[in-house]
Amino acid sequence: MIYGKSIEEAGQYAIDMIKEFISSDRIFIMSHLRDTFSIINAYPHDKATSEFEQMNAIDSLCRIVIESKKAVNLSSLDKNKDATLTGLMGDKAIYSFVGVPIFSKRDIYGVICIISTTPVQYNYRVIKLLEGMALMLGYIVELKYETLKDGLTGLYQRSYIDHISQQWNLREKKPHLSLMYIDIDNFKQINDRYGHITGDAVLKCIAKRFKQVLGSEAVIIRMGGDEFVVMLEATESGAEKRAEDLAESLLDVMRKPIQSERGVVIASISIGICCGSLEQLTIDELIQEADLAMYGVKHNGKGAYKLTACK
């Protein structure tokens, strides 16, 4: 069944279906992760896809789809359309473009788009077919995301690291990351004193506070037990300062007592930080360095953060 497939496999299925009914030179399934487009699937699939001379134009056109949140149908010869867009298409020898958004519950996951460099006029039937494929892909994306969620806290599970690594590796330019490794101090004592039900309630409260402080810009992962990883994309010049500011905010919010059925619980956290580019380092290497920095905090009193330089 198609709903049991991976996102990439479902994307290939969609492309195969589109090829059967629509005449086009290129078909792309694009993800839109933190304001950056990446190719999930493409037809034809060749090594030159990422260097395809029209890719900059396609990124710009897909951005219009994301911003409008609806299907976009453009022809370079349509005088009633935005002159900048039709001019862009003309410069890149794109005669026609159709793009439809792929929605998940939380956001727009990406775009299905087709282009033609020869005279083809796409009609509403094409739009309807692409919208049907987008609905299917959106449903599969949502299913996959749900399997990557931690049942207790609602944060991502450890397996999400592999998923997002694949997304980042698809990019032509790999991101620069600020990565935090976080451990709840003395969590075993909380469980021993108040019981595991209260311990679970504390974990849920802390996860909620993390989300409130970090917002949608951060990827928050429960590594297991009382350990968490936070990843943020940042510019190289601002990565360390941004991570330190957020670490201070997390430490500050953790100073507030946690109300539980067994009484007031005081919990603190220790944070290790490492920043670096995925051009030179892997996520696992960043995690290892941040983890070591976090243990340095543990050995020096806890309830603080430490920024370390990547080796």
BELQUI-V164488 format. One record per residue. N is the residue number from 0. RES is the residue in three letters. SS is DSSP state (a for helix, b for strand, c for the rest). OMEGA is omega as a letter, one per 40 degrees, with the letter a starting at -180 (999 if undefined). BURIAL is + if it has 9 or more other ideal C-beta (glycine too) atoms within 8 Angstrom, else -. Layout:
BEGIN
n/res/ss/omega/burial
N/RES/SS/OMEGA/BURIAL
N/RES/SS/OMEGA/BURIAL
END
This chain:
BEGIN
n/res/ss/omega/burial
0/MET/c/a/-
1/ILE/a/a/-
2/TYR/a/i/-
3/GLY/a/a/-
4/LYS/c/i/+
5/SER/c/i/-
6/ILE/a/a/+
7/GLU/a/i/-
8/GLU/a/i/-
9/ALA/a/i/+
10/GLY/a/i/+
11/GLN/a/i/+
12/TYR/a/i/+
13/ALA/a/i/+
14/ILE/a/i/+
15/ASP/a/i/-
16/MET/a/a/+
17/ILE/a/i/+
18/LYS/a/a/+
19/GLU/a/a/-
20/PHE/a/a/-
21/ILE/c/i/+
22/SER/c/a/-
23/SER/c/i/+
24/ASP/c/a/-
25/ARG/b/i/+
26/ILE/b/a/+
27/PHE/b/i/+
28/ILE/b/a/+
29/MET/b/i/+
30/SER/b/i/+
31/HIS/b/a/+
32/LEU/b/i/+
33/ARG/c/i/-
34/ASP/c/i/-
35/THR/b/i/-
36/PHE/b/i/+
37/SER/b/i/+
38/ILE/b/i/+
39/ILE/b/i/+
40/ASN/b/i/+
41/ALA/b/i/+
42/TYR/b/e/+
43/PRO/c/a/-
44/HIS/c/i/-
45/ASP/c/a/-
46/LYS/c/a/-
47/ALA/c/a/-
48/THR/a/a/+
49/SER/a/i/-
50/GLU/a/i/-
51/PHE/c/a/+
52/GLU/c/i/-
53/GLN/c/a/+
54/MET/a/i/+
55/ASN/a/i/-
56/ALA/a/a/+
57/ILE/a/i/+
58/ASP/a/a/+
59/SER/a/a/+
60/LEU/a/i/+
61/CYS/a/i/+
62/ARG/a/i/+
63/ILE/a/i/+
64/VAL/a/i/+
65/ILE/a/a/+
66/GLU/a/a/-
67/SER/a/a/-
68/LYS/c/i/-
69/LYS/c/a/-
70/ALA/c/i/+
71/VAL/b/a/+
72/ASN/b/a/+
73/LEU/b/i/+
74/SER/b/a/+
75/SER/c/a/+
76/LEU/c/a/-
77/ASP/c/a/-
78/LYS/c/a/-
79/ASN/c/a/-
80/LYS/c/i/+
81/ASP/c/a/-
82/ALA/a/i/-
83/THR/a/a/-
84/LEU/a/a/+
85/THR/a/i/+
86/GLY/a/i/-
87/LEU/a/i/+
88/MET/a/i/+
89/GLY/a/i/+
90/ASP/a/a/-
91/LYS/c/i/+
92/ALA/c/i/-
93/ILE/c/a/+
94/TYR/c/a/+
95/SER/b/i/+
96/PHE/b/i/+
97/VAL/b/i/+
98/GLY/b/i/+
99/VAL/b/a/+
100/PRO/b/i/+
101/ILE/b/a/+
102/PHE/b/i/+
103/SER/c/a/+
104/LYS/c/a/-
105/ARG/c/a/-
106/ASP/c/i/-
107/ILE/b/a/+
108/TYR/b/a/+
109/GLY/b/a/+
110/VAL/b/i/+
111/ILE/b/i/+
112/CYS/b/i/+
113/ILE/b/i/+
114/ILE/b/i/+
115/SER/b/i/+
116/THR/c/i/-
117/THR/c/a/-
118/PRO/c/i/-
119/VAL/c/i/+
120/GLN/c/a/-
121/TYR/c/a/+
122/ASN/c/a/-
123/TYR/a/i/-
124/ARG/a/i/-
125/VAL/a/i/+
126/ILE/a/a/+
127/LYS/a/i/-
128/LEU/a/a/+
129/LEU/a/i/+
130/GLU/a/i/+
131/GLY/a/i/-
132/MET/a/i/+
133/ALA/a/i/+
134/LEU/a/i/+
135/MET/a/a/+
136/LEU/a/i/+
137/GLY/a/i/+
138/TYR/a/i/+
139/ILE/a/i/+
140/VAL/a/a/+
141/GLU/a/i/+
142/LEU/a/a/+
143/LYS/a/i/+
144/TYR/a/a/+
145/GLU/a/i/-
146/THR/a/a/-
147/LEU/c/a/+
148/LYS/b/i/+
149/ASP/c/a/+
150/GLY/c/a/-
151/LEU/c/a/-
152/THR/c/a/-
153/GLY/c/i/-
154/LEU/c/i/+
155/TYR/b/i/+
156/GLN/b/a/+
157/ARG/c/a/-
158/SER/c/i/-
159/TYR/a/i/+
160/ILE/a/i/+
161/ASP/a/a/-
162/HIS/a/a/+
163/ILE/a/i/+
164/SER/a/i/+
165/GLN/a/i/-
166/GLN/a/a/+
167/TRP/a/a/+
168/ASN/a/i/-
169/LEU/c/a/+
170/ARG/c/i/+
171/GLU/c/i/-
172/LYS/c/a/-
173/LYS/c/a/-
174/PRO/c/i/+
175/HIS/b/a/+
176/LEU/b/i/+
177/SER/b/a/+
178/LEU/b/i/+
179/MET/b/i/+
180/TYR/b/a/+
181/ILE/b/i/+
182/ASP/b/i/+
183/ILE/b/a/+
184/ASP/c/i/+
185/ASN/c/a/+
186/PHE/a/i/+
187/LYS/a/i/-
188/GLN/a/i/-
189/ILE/a/i/+
190/ASN/a/a/+
191/ASP/a/a/-
192/ARG/a/a/-
193/TYR/a/a/+
194/GLY/c/a/-
195/HIS/a/i/-
196/ILE/a/i/-
197/THR/a/i/+
198/GLY/a/i/+
199/ASP/a/i/+
200/ALA/a/i/+
201/VAL/a/i/+
202/LEU/a/i/+
203/LYS/a/i/+
204/CYS/a/i/+
205/ILE/a/i/+
206/ALA/a/i/+
207/LYS/a/i/-
208/ARG/a/i/+
209/PHE/a/a/+
210/LYS/a/i/+
211/GLN/a/a/-
212/VAL/a/a/+
213/LEU/a/i/+
214/GLY/a/a/-
215/SER/a/a/-
216/GLU/a/a/-
217/ALA/b/i/+
218/VAL/b/a/+
219/ILE/b/a/+
220/ILE/b/i/+
221/ARG/b/a/+
222/MET/b/a/-
223/GLY/b/i/-
224/GLY/c/a/-
225/ASP/c/a/-
226/GLU/b/a/+
227/PHE/b/i/+
228/VAL/b/i/+
229/VAL/b/i/+
230/MET/b/i/+
231/LEU/b/i/+
232/GLU/b/a/-
233/ALA/c/i/+
234/THR/c/a/-
235/GLU/c/a/-
236/SER/c/a/-
237/GLY/c/a/-
238/ALA/a/a/+
239/GLU/a/a/+
240/LYS/a/i/-
241/ARG/a/a/+
242/ALA/a/i/+
243/GLU/a/i/+
244/ASP/a/a/-
245/LEU/a/i/+
246/ALA/a/i/+
247/GLU/a/i/+
248/SER/a/i/+
249/LEU/a/i/+
250/LEU/a/a/+
251/ASP/a/a/-
252/VAL/a/i/+
253/MET/c/i/+
254/ARG/c/i/-
255/LYS/c/i/-
256/PRO/c/i/-
257/ILE/b/i/+
258/GLN/b/i/-
259/SER/b/i/+
260/GLU/c/i/-
261/ARG/c/i/-
262/GLY/b/a/-
263/VAL/b/i/-
264/VAL/b/i/+
265/ILE/c/a/-
266/ALA/c/i/+
267/SER/c/a/+
268/ILE/b/i/+
269/SER/b/a/+
270/ILE/b/i/+
271/GLY/b/a/+
272/ILE/b/i/+
273/CYS/b/a/+
274/CYS/b/i/+
275/GLY/b/a/+
276/SER/b/i/+
277/LEU/c/i/+
278/GLU/c/a/-
279/GLN/c/a/-
280/LEU/c/i/+
281/THR/c/i/-
282/ILE/a/i/+
283/ASP/a/i/-
284/GLU/a/i/+
285/LEU/a/i/+
286/ILE/a/a/+
287/GLN/a/a/-
288/GLU/a/i/+
289/ALA/a/i/+
290/ASP/a/i/+
291/LEU/a/i/+
292/ALA/a/i/+
293/MET/a/i/+
294/TYR/a/i/+
295/GLY/a/i/+
296/VAL/a/a/+
297/LYS/a/a/+
298/HIS/c/a/-
299/ASN/c/i/-
300/GLY/c/i/-
301/LYS/c/i/+
302/GLY/c/a/-
303/ALA/c/i/+
304/TYR/b/i/+
305/LYS/b/i/+
306/LEU/b/a/+
307/THR/b/i/+
308/ALA/c/i/-
309/CYS/c/i/+
310/LYS/c/999/-
END
